[in-house]
Amino acid sequence: MKIKTTEASQAYRFLEQVILRTGKTFKVLITGAGTATALCAFKGLKAMADPSIRVLMGDMQPNCAGAYLGDEFVCMPSADDPEFRKRVTEICRCRDVGLVIPTIDYEFPAWSEIADQLLANGTRVAISSPSAIEQCRQKDLTIAYLRRMELPCPETWRVSQIADPSGLPYPVFLKPRCGRASLNTHRVENLEEYLYYASKTQDCLVQPCLMGREVTIDTLSTFDGRFLAACPRERVEVKSGQAYRSVTLDAPELTAYARRIVEGLPLIGPANIQCFLTDRGPQFFEINTRFGAGTALSIHAGLNGPAALVAMARGEALPTLQPRPNVWMLRYWQEAFVERAACPIFFDLDGPILDVSYRHYQVYCDIAKETGLSPASFEIYWNDKRARKPHLPNAIHGSGEGSVDADFNRKWLERIETEPYLGLDRVWPWVIDVLSNLYRDHPLYLVTVRSRPDLLTKQLERLNLARWFQAVLCCPARENASRAKIEGIRRHFSHVPREAVIVGDTEADIDCGKELGFHTVGVLSGIRNRDHLESSRCDSLLEDIRALPQHLATLCGGPS
């Protein structure tokens, strides 16, 4: 519809005011999207009602509620991944992330180690120093710190140092020295129970069972460790380590304790401190360098930590941080319902998902050398391979021989799917971003021809790929690969989808899709060149799957 001039000017002035008010889009990445802690941080950001804030929810598992709540989902690497630094640096750079809010305890050391590097690149990480994290992560070091600060805390023993457990003041509480989320914690009533649970839990601590009201103190500090505010809240009803009924307290003495604890370490950004209010006063026993699973209460009561972190990261004035007492939280379950587009996508593995060129070339080189021949260069080999020239002539360039040796082919088939060579396959750098984009709206399937399903399973586990697909269809190797895939898909579905897409790099994938009535997408990142894929008469031809989301947005009605 054409807008009249006066309407256009009004629309322009309105847009101008919106831009002036909101400024540049600011992106916040929250990790651990599947946890209650991450969802609390998400709720704090959404409570700001600031259209310039875009929330990216990150997790290793795309099939979690948090993945569908933010403005974008980001697939995160594991903290113990050797490529963690490289991958998260790339994530923050490509998406122009201004602030990261980590929420998973075991990933804190990794984030802390690279926080300065990310800050130099323009990304602030709300994380404490490595030494502070270790003092809070290792619970015996936490108790040692509290004692140095002359703060009230319970007696604590390491199981390995208890010579006579019959002398413990039962009931006692047994927990992992470096545990999280109340996992593997046990109330132990007597010596028999102690011996049982101590044998089941490695490297654990023992403390007397504290009697009294359990309190968590949510705290917030500046990026240089200066205490800003605290909100004590009583955990009235707790299930599996999470508060289901909780109320904020008017307890200035607890806030004063929290200030000493936080500034003594010091801690940066969010933290939560746990204690019991006993007949002898508060007994502090745990410090977590993150928001808590019950932080939603503190946010609602007036201590919106996530909003304050954004303000500090942007260099803006802090919001009011004055939590109100006597605010109750009564927690209940809430579901996220997801209906994906009725347009399933079938991916071939080798080529669209994996770069298999190094595997193919290494097998070729090894066989050629065993035969006493000099292998061609990688470039010559791969170009000939993609043009469907036979393997053996590649191996004997310049030798004058031209016949295809059956022994070469036999060795090729014996080795091409064995573990040493499969380890050379690499996931294309863009694949995870594309799959995470498509996963939210399309059922994804992997259909591949392999002679060893067990080795396929191992490879997918090593590359962490299986999680993206509703099913992995491993079709037995046979001379007609297209027929193998057709039969594999028909075996899996009682009714083969009428509207679907297949993405592959060979004529076998295209022939399979055409017989089943699928839209066929050829990609040039595999073992066939443009001439061969064009001759297969695929419906669409792409350089690689990076262009697939936009292509499917039109084809299947999903978002780009």
C-alpha positions as CSV (number, residue, x, y, z in Angstrom):
1,M,0.0,0.0,0.0
2,K,1.3,3.5,-0.9
3,I,1.6,5.8,2.1
4,K,0.5,9.4,1.6
5,T,3.1,12.1,2.1
6,T,1.8,13.3,5.4
7,E,1.5,9.8,6.7
8,A,5.0,9.0,5.4
9,S,6.5,12.0,7.3
10,Q,4.7,10.9,10.5
11,A,6.0,7.4,10.1
12,Y,9.5,8.7,9.5
13,R,9.4,10.9,12.6
14,F,8.1,8.0,14.7
15,L,10.9,5.7,13.4
16,E,13.5,8.4,14.0
17,Q,12.3,8.7,17.7
18,V,12.4,4.9,18.1
19,I,16.0,4.9,16.8
20,L,17.0,7.8,19.0
21,R,15.4,6.2,22.0
22,T,16.7,2.6,21.6
23,G,20.1,3.3,20.0
24,K,22.1,0.5,18.5
25,T,20.9,-3.1,19.0
26,F,22.7,-4.7,21.9
27,K,23.0,-8.5,21.9
28,V,23.2,-10.6,25.1
29,L,24.2,-14.2,25.0
30,I,22.9,-16.4,27.9
31,T,24.5,-19.8,28.1
32,G,22.8,-23.0,29.5
33,A,19.5,-22.2,27.8
34,G,18.0,-25.4,29.1
35,T,18.4,-24.4,32.8
36,A,16.2,-22.6,35.2
37,T,19.1,-20.2,35.9
38,A,19.3,-19.2,32.2
39,L,15.5,-18.7,32.1
40,C,15.7,-16.4,35.1
41,A,18.3,-14.2,33.4
42,F,16.2,-14.2,30.3
43,K,13.1,-13.0,32.2
44,G,15.2,-10.2,33.7
45,L,16.2,-9.0,30.3
46,K,12.6,-9.2,28.9
47,A,11.3,-7.3,32.0
48,M,13.3,-4.3,30.6
49,A,10.9,-4.1,27.7
50,D,13.8,-2.5,25.7
51,P,13.4,-3.2,21.9
52,S,17.1,-2.6,21.4
53,I,18.0,-5.7,23.4
54,R,18.3,-8.9,21.5
55,V,18.7,-12.1,23.6
56,L,20.7,-15.0,22.2
57,M,20.0,-18.3,24.1
58,G,23.0,-20.7,23.9
59,D,23.1,-24.4,24.7
60,M,24.8,-27.6,23.5
61,Q,21.3,-29.2,23.2
62,P,19.0,-27.4,20.7
63,N,15.9,-29.3,21.8
64,C,15.4,-27.3,25.1
65,A,12.7,-24.8,25.9
66,G,15.1,-21.9,26.2
67,A,16.2,-22.4,22.6
68,Y,12.7,-21.2,21.5
69,L,12.3,-18.3,23.9
70,G,15.1,-15.9,22.9
71,D,15.5,-13.9,19.7
72,E,18.0,-16.4,18.4
73,F,19.4,-19.8,19.4
74,V,23.2,-20.4,19.4
75,C,24.7,-23.9,19.5
76,M,27.5,-23.8,22.1
77,P,30.6,-26.0,22.3
78,S,31.4,-27.9,25.4
79,A,33.6,-26.1,27.9
80,D,36.1,-29.0,27.7
81,D,36.3,-28.8,23.9
82,P,39.9,-27.9,22.8
83,E,38.3,-25.5,20.3
84,F,36.2,-23.7,23.0
85,R,38.2,-20.5,22.9
86,K,38.2,-20.3,19.1
87,R,34.5,-21.2,18.7
88,V,33.1,-18.8,21.3
89,T,35.3,-16.0,20.1
90,E,33.9,-16.6,16.6
91,I,30.3,-16.8,17.9
92,C,30.7,-13.4,19.7
93,R,32.5,-11.8,16.8
94,C,30.0,-12.9,14.1
95,R,27.0,-12.1,16.1
96,D,28.4,-8.8,17.6
97,V,27.6,-10.0,21.1
98,G,28.0,-7.2,23.7
99,L,27.5,-9.2,26.9
100,V,27.8,-12.9,27.8
101,I,26.0,-14.2,30.9
102,P,27.3,-17.7,31.6
103,T,25.1,-19.9,33.9
104,I,26.7,-23.3,33.9
105,D,29.2,-23.9,36.7
106,Y,31.5,-26.3,34.9
107,E,32.0,-23.8,32.0
108,F,33.0,-20.8,34.3
109,P,36.8,-21.5,34.3
110,A,36.8,-21.6,30.5
111,W,34.9,-18.3,30.2
112,S,37.0,-16.7,32.9
113,E,40.2,-17.5,31.1
114,I,39.1,-15.8,27.9
115,A,37.2,-12.9,29.4
116,D,40.0,-10.4,28.8
117,Q,40.5,-11.4,25.2
118,L,36.8,-11.1,24.5
119,L,36.6,-7.7,26.2
120,A,39.4,-6.5,23.9
121,N,37.2,-7.6,21.0
122,G,34.2,-5.7,22.4
123,T,32.4,-8.5,24.3
124,R,32.0,-8.2,28.1
125,V,31.6,-11.5,30.1
126,A,29.9,-11.3,33.4
127,I,32.3,-13.7,35.1
128,S,34.6,-13.6,38.1
129,S,38.4,-14.3,38.1
130,P,39.7,-17.9,37.9
131,S,41.0,-17.8,41.5
132,A,37.6,-16.5,42.8
133,I,35.8,-19.2,40.8
134,E,38.0,-21.9,42.2
135,Q,37.4,-20.8,45.8
136,C,33.7,-21.0,45.2
137,R,33.7,-24.2,43.1
138,Q,35.7,-26.2,45.6
139,K,33.5,-26.3,48.6
140,D,36.3,-26.9,51.1
141,L,38.1,-23.8,49.8
142,T,34.9,-21.9,50.3
143,I,34.8,-22.9,53.9
144,A,38.5,-22.0,54.3
145,Y,37.8,-18.6,52.9
146,L,34.8,-18.0,55.2
147,R,37.0,-18.9,58.2
148,R,39.7,-16.5,57.1
149,M,37.1,-13.8,56.9
150,E,35.9,-14.8,60.3
151,L,32.4,-15.5,59.0
152,P,30.2,-18.1,60.6
153,C,30.2,-21.4,58.8
154,P,29.8,-25.1,59.7
155,E,32.5,-27.6,60.5
156,T,33.6,-29.4,57.3
157,W,35.6,-32.6,56.8
158,R,36.9,-34.4,53.7
159,V,35.8,-38.0,53.6
160,S,39.3,-39.1,52.8
161,Q,40.6,-37.5,56.0
162,I,38.0,-39.1,58.4
163,A,39.7,-41.9,60.2
164,D,36.7,-43.0,62.4
165,P,33.3,-42.0,60.9
166,S,31.5,-43.5,63.9
167,G,32.4,-40.3,65.7
168,L,30.6,-37.9,63.3
169,P,27.8,-35.9,64.8
170,Y,24.9,-37.6,63.0
171,P,22.8,-36.7,61.2
172,V,25.4,-35.2,58.7
173,F,25.2,-33.9,55.2
174,L,27.4,-35.5,52.5
175,K,28.1,-33.7,49.2
176,P,30.6,-33.6,46.4
177,R,33.6,-31.3,47.0
178,C,33.0,-29.7,43.6
179,G,29.3,-30.4,43.1
180,R,26.5,-28.4,41.6
181,A,22.7,-28.2,41.5
182,S,22.4,-30.4,44.6
183,L,23.5,-33.5,42.6
184,N,24.7,-36.5,44.6
185,T,24.0,-34.8,48.0
186,H,22.7,-37.0,50.8
187,R,21.4,-36.5,54.4
188,V,23.0,-39.3,56.3
189,E,21.4,-40.5,59.5
190,N,23.9,-43.1,60.8
191,L,27.2,-44.9,60.3
192,E,25.6,-47.5,58.0
193,E,24.2,-44.9,55.7
194,Y,27.5,-43.0,55.8
195,L,29.5,-46.0,54.7
196,Y,27.1,-46.7,51.8
197,Y,26.9,-43.1,50.4
198,A,30.6,-42.4,51.0
199,S,31.4,-45.4,48.8
200,K,29.1,-44.1,46.1
201,T,30.3,-40.5,46.0
202,Q,33.9,-39.7,45.1
203,D,35.8,-36.8,46.6
204,C,33.1,-35.6,48.9
205,L,32.7,-33.5,52.1
206,V,30.8,-34.0,55.3
207,Q,29.1,-31.3,57.3
208,P,26.7,-31.3,60.2
209,C,23.1,-31.1,59.2
210,L,22.2,-27.5,59.9
211,M,18.7,-26.8,61.4
212,G,16.9,-23.6,60.6
213,R,15.5,-21.5,57.8
214,E,17.4,-21.8,54.6
215,V,18.2,-18.5,52.9
216,T,19.8,-17.6,49.6
217,I,21.2,-14.1,49.1
218,D,21.3,-12.9,45.5
219,T,24.1,-10.3,45.0
220,L,25.3,-8.1,42.3
221,S,28.7,-6.4,41.8
222,T,30.3,-4.1,39.3
223,F,32.8,-5.4,36.7
224,D,35.6,-4.4,39.0
225,G,34.2,-6.3,42.0
226,R,32.4,-3.5,43.9
227,F,29.3,-4.6,45.7
228,L,26.1,-3.0,44.5
229,A,23.1,-4.7,46.1
230,A,21.7,-7.9,47.7
231,C,18.4,-9.5,48.1
232,P,18.0,-12.2,50.8
233,R,15.2,-14.7,50.1
234,E,14.0,-17.6,52.3
235,R,13.7,-20.9,50.5
236,V,10.4,-22.0,52.1
237,E,9.9,-25.1,50.0
238,V,12.7,-26.8,48.0
239,K,12.5,-29.6,45.5
240,S,15.6,-31.1,43.8
241,G,17.6,-28.1,44.9
242,Q,15.2,-25.5,43.5
243,A,12.9,-23.2,45.5
244,Y,9.3,-23.7,44.7
245,R,8.0,-21.3,47.4
246,S,10.2,-18.4,48.5
247,V,9.9,-15.0,50.0
248,T,12.2,-11.9,50.1
249,L,13.4,-10.8,53.6
250,D,14.2,-7.5,55.2
251,A,17.5,-8.6,56.7
252,P,20.2,-5.8,56.6
253,E,22.6,-8.0,58.6
254,L,22.6,-10.6,55.9
255,T,23.2,-7.9,53.3
256,A,26.2,-6.7,55.3
257,Y,27.6,-10.3,55.5
258,A,27.0,-10.6,51.7
259,R,29.0,-7.4,51.0
260,R,32.0,-8.8,53.0
261,I,31.9,-12.1,51.3
262,V,31.6,-10.7,47.8
263,E,34.2,-7.9,48.1
264,G,36.6,-10.1,49.9
265,L,37.0,-12.5,47.0
266,P,36.1,-10.3,45.0
267,L,33.2,-11.4,42.8
268,I,32.2,-9.9,39.5
269,G,28.6,-9.6,38.4
270,P,26.0,-12.0,39.8
271,A,26.4,-14.4,42.7
272,N,24.3,-16.2,45.2
273,I,25.3,-17.0,48.8
274,Q,23.6,-19.8,50.8
275,C,23.2,-20.0,54.6
276,F,21.0,-21.4,57.3
277,L,19.5,-19.2,60.0
278,T,20.2,-21.3,63.1
279,D,19.8,-20.8,66.8
280,R,23.5,-19.6,66.7
281,G,22.8,-17.2,63.9
282,P,23.6,-17.5,60.2
283,Q,25.8,-20.3,59.0
284,F,27.2,-19.8,55.5
285,F,28.1,-22.9,53.5
286,E,28.1,-22.1,49.8
287,I,28.9,-19.4,47.3
288,N,27.8,-19.6,43.6
289,T,29.4,-17.2,41.1
290,R,26.2,-16.9,39.0
291,F,22.5,-16.1,39.2
292,G,20.5,-18.6,41.0
293,A,17.5,-20.7,39.9
294,G,15.3,-18.6,42.1
295,T,16.7,-15.3,41.0
296,A,13.4,-14.6,39.3
297,L,12.1,-13.6,42.7
298,S,14.8,-11.1,43.3
299,I,14.3,-9.6,39.9
300,H,10.6,-9.2,40.5
301,A,11.2,-7.7,43.9
302,G,13.5,-5.0,42.5
303,L,17.0,-6.4,42.0
304,N,17.1,-6.9,38.3
305,G,20.7,-8.1,38.0
306,P,20.5,-8.9,34.2
307,A,19.2,-5.4,33.5
308,A,22.0,-3.9,35.6
309,L,24.6,-6.0,33.8
310,V,23.4,-4.6,30.4
311,A,23.5,-1.0,31.8
312,M,27.0,-1.5,33.0
313,A,28.1,-3.1,29.7
314,R,26.6,-0.2,27.8
315,G,28.1,2.4,30.1
316,E,24.6,3.6,31.1
317,A,23.1,4.6,34.5
318,L,22.2,1.7,36.7
319,P,18.5,0.9,37.3
320,T,17.2,1.2,40.8
321,L,18.4,-1.8,42.8
322,Q,16.2,-1.7,45.9
323,P,14.5,-5.1,46.4
324,R,11.3,-5.1,48.4
325,P,10.8,-7.5,51.3
326,N,7.8,-9.8,51.8
327,V,7.5,-10.6,48.1
328,W,6.5,-14.2,47.6
329,M,7.3,-16.5,44.7
330,L,5.0,-19.5,44.1
331,R,6.5,-21.5,41.3
332,Y,4.7,-23.6,38.8
333,W,5.6,-25.4,35.6
334,Q,5.2,-23.7,32.2
335,E,5.6,-25.3,28.8
336,A,7.0,-24.2,25.5
337,F,5.1,-25.7,22.6
338,V,6.8,-26.0,19.3
339,E,5.1,-26.8,16.0
340,R,7.7,-27.3,13.2
341,A,6.9,-26.7,9.6
342,A,5.6,-29.8,7.8
343,C,8.6,-29.7,5.5
344,P,11.2,-32.3,6.6
345,I,14.7,-32.0,5.3
346,F,16.9,-35.0,4.5
347,F,20.7,-34.4,4.5
348,D,23.3,-36.6,3.0
349,L,26.3,-36.7,5.4
350,D,29.4,-36.7,3.2
351,G,29.7,-33.4,1.3
352,P,26.8,-31.3,2.6
353,I,27.7,-31.8,6.3
354,L,31.3,-33.2,6.3
355,D,34.4,-32.2,4.4
356,V,35.5,-35.7,3.3
357,S,38.2,-34.6,0.9
358,Y,41.1,-35.3,3.2
359,R,39.9,-38.8,4.0
360,H,39.5,-39.7,0.3
361,Y,42.9,-38.2,-0.5
362,Q,44.7,-40.0,2.3
363,V,43.2,-43.4,1.3
364,Y,44.2,-42.8,-2.3
365,C,47.8,-41.8,-1.3
366,D,48.3,-44.8,0.9
367,I,47.2,-47.2,-1.7
368,A,49.2,-45.5,-4.4
369,K,52.4,-45.6,-2.3
370,E,51.9,-49.3,-1.5
371,T,51.7,-49.9,-5.2
372,G,54.9,-48.1,-5.8
373,L,53.3,-45.1,-7.6
374,S,53.6,-41.4,-7.0
375,P,50.3,-39.8,-5.9
376,A,49.0,-36.7,-7.7
377,S,48.7,-33.5,-5.8
378,F,45.6,-33.0,-3.6
379,E,44.2,-30.4,-6.1
380,I,44.6,-32.6,-9.1
381,Y,43.2,-35.6,-7.3
382,W,40.1,-33.8,-5.9
383,N,39.3,-32.1,-9.2
384,D,39.5,-35.5,-11.0
385,K,37.5,-37.2,-8.2
386,R,34.7,-34.6,-8.5
387,A,34.7,-35.1,-12.3
388,R,34.3,-38.8,-11.8
389,K,37.6,-39.8,-13.3
390,P,38.7,-43.3,-12.1
391,H,41.0,-43.4,-9.0
392,L,43.8,-45.5,-10.4
393,P,44.8,-43.2,-13.4
394,N,45.1,-40.4,-10.8
395,A,47.6,-42.6,-8.9
396,I,49.8,-43.2,-12.0
397,H,49.9,-39.8,-13.6
398,G,52.9,-39.8,-15.9
399,S,53.4,-43.6,-15.7
400,G,51.8,-44.3,-19.1
401,E,49.5,-46.9,-17.6
402,G,45.8,-46.4,-18.0
403,S,43.9,-49.5,-16.9
404,V,41.9,-49.6,-13.7
405,D,43.4,-52.1,-11.3
406,A,40.8,-54.2,-9.5
407,D,43.2,-54.5,-6.6
408,F,43.2,-50.8,-6.1
409,N,39.4,-50.7,-6.0
410,R,39.3,-53.6,-3.5
411,K,41.7,-51.8,-1.2
412,W,39.7,-48.6,-1.5
413,L,36.5,-50.2,-0.5
414,E,38.2,-52.0,2.5
415,R,39.6,-48.7,3.8
416,I,37.4,-45.8,3.0
417,E,35.1,-46.4,6.0
418,T,37.6,-47.5,8.6
419,E,38.3,-45.6,11.8
420,P,41.8,-44.2,11.1
421,Y,40.6,-42.5,7.9
422,L,37.1,-41.5,9.2
423,G,39.0,-39.4,11.8
424,L,40.1,-37.1,9.0
425,D,36.6,-35.9,8.3
426,R,35.7,-32.4,9.4
427,V,32.4,-30.7,9.9
428,W,32.2,-27.7,7.6
429,P,32.6,-24.5,9.7
430,W,29.1,-23.2,8.8
431,V,27.2,-26.4,9.4
432,I,26.2,-25.9,13.1
433,D,24.9,-22.5,12.5
434,V,22.8,-23.7,9.6
435,L,21.4,-26.7,11.5
436,S,20.6,-24.6,14.5
437,N,18.7,-22.2,12.3
438,L,16.7,-24.9,10.5
439,Y,16.2,-27.1,13.6
440,R,13.6,-24.8,15.2
441,D,11.3,-25.0,12.2
442,H,12.0,-28.2,10.3
443,P,12.3,-31.9,11.2
444,L,15.8,-32.8,10.1
445,Y,16.9,-36.3,9.0
446,L,20.3,-37.7,8.1
447,V,20.3,-40.3,5.3
448,T,23.6,-41.9,4.3
449,V,25.0,-45.0,2.8
450,R,27.6,-46.7,5.0
451,S,28.7,-50.3,5.3
452,R,29.5,-50.0,9.0
453,P,26.6,-48.5,11.1
454,D,28.7,-48.9,14.3
455,L,31.5,-46.7,12.9
456,L,28.9,-44.2,11.7
457,T,27.5,-44.0,15.2
458,K,31.0,-43.4,16.6
459,Q,31.7,-40.7,14.1
460,L,28.5,-38.8,14.8
461,E,29.1,-39.0,18.5
462,R,32.7,-37.7,18.1
463,L,31.5,-34.8,15.9
464,N,28.5,-34.2,18.2
465,L,26.1,-34.2,15.2
466,A,23.4,-36.8,16.0
467,R,21.5,-34.4,18.3
468,W,20.4,-32.3,15.4
469,F,18.5,-35.1,13.6
470,Q,15.2,-36.7,14.5
471,A,16.6,-39.9,13.0
472,V,19.8,-41.2,11.4
473,L,19.0,-43.5,8.4
474,C,22.1,-45.6,7.8
475,C,21.4,-47.4,4.5
476,P,23.5,-50.5,3.7
477,A,26.2,-50.0,1.1
478,R,25.2,-51.4,-2.3
479,E,26.1,-50.8,-6.0
480,N,23.0,-48.6,-6.4
481,A,23.3,-45.9,-3.7
482,S,20.2,-44.1,-4.8
483,R,18.1,-47.3,-4.4
484,A,19.6,-47.9,-1.0
485,K,18.5,-44.5,0.2
486,I,15.0,-44.8,-1.3
487,E,14.5,-48.1,0.5
488,G,16.0,-46.7,3.8
489,I,13.6,-43.8,3.8
490,R,10.6,-46.0,2.9
491,R,11.5,-48.4,5.7
492,H,11.6,-45.5,8.3
493,F,8.3,-43.9,7.3
494,S,5.0,-45.7,7.2
495,H,3.9,-42.8,4.9
496,V,6.8,-41.1,3.1
497,P,6.3,-37.3,3.4
498,R,4.7,-35.8,0.3
499,E,6.5,-32.4,0.7
500,A,10.1,-32.8,1.7
501,V,13.6,-31.6,0.7
502,I,16.7,-33.7,0.1
503,V,20.1,-32.1,0.2
504,G,23.0,-34.0,-1.4
505,D,26.2,-33.8,-3.3
506,T,25.8,-36.7,-5.8
507,E,23.4,-37.9,-8.5
508,A,22.4,-40.7,-6.1
509,D,20.9,-38.1,-3.7
510,I,19.1,-36.3,-6.5
511,D,17.8,-39.5,-8.1
512,C,16.5,-40.6,-4.6
513,G,14.7,-37.4,-4.1
514,K,13.1,-37.3,-7.6
515,E,11.7,-40.9,-7.2
516,L,10.2,-39.9,-3.8
517,G,8.8,-36.7,-5.1
518,F,11.1,-34.4,-2.9
519,H,12.5,-31.1,-3.8
520,T,16.1,-31.8,-4.6
521,V,19.0,-29.5,-3.6
522,G,22.5,-30.2,-4.9
523,V,25.5,-28.7,-3.1
524,L,29.0,-28.2,-4.6
525,S,30.8,-28.9,-1.3
526,G,31.1,-32.6,-1.9
527,I,32.4,-35.2,-4.4
528,R,30.7,-34.0,-7.6
529,N,31.4,-30.8,-9.6
530,R,28.9,-28.4,-11.2
531,D,28.7,-30.2,-14.5
532,H,27.7,-33.5,-12.9
533,L,25.1,-32.0,-10.6
534,E,23.6,-29.9,-13.3
535,S,23.3,-32.9,-15.5
536,S,21.4,-34.7,-12.6
537,R,18.7,-32.0,-13.1
538,C,18.4,-31.1,-9.4
539,D,15.7,-28.5,-8.6
540,S,18.2,-26.2,-7.0
541,L,22.0,-25.9,-6.9
542,L,23.9,-24.2,-4.1
543,E,27.6,-23.8,-3.4
544,D,27.1,-25.2,0.1
545,I,24.3,-25.3,2.7
546,R,24.9,-21.8,3.9
547,A,22.3,-20.5,1.5
548,L,19.8,-23.2,2.4
549,P,17.8,-21.4,5.1
550,Q,17.0,-18.5,2.8
551,H,16.2,-20.9,0.0
552,L,13.9,-22.9,2.2
553,A,12.2,-19.8,3.6
554,T,10.5,-19.4,0.2
555,L,10.1,-23.1,-0.5
556,C,8.7,-24.4,2.8
557,G,7.4,-21.2,4.4
558,G,9.9,-21.3,7.3
559,P,11.8,-18.3,8.6
560,S,15.1,-17.3,7.0
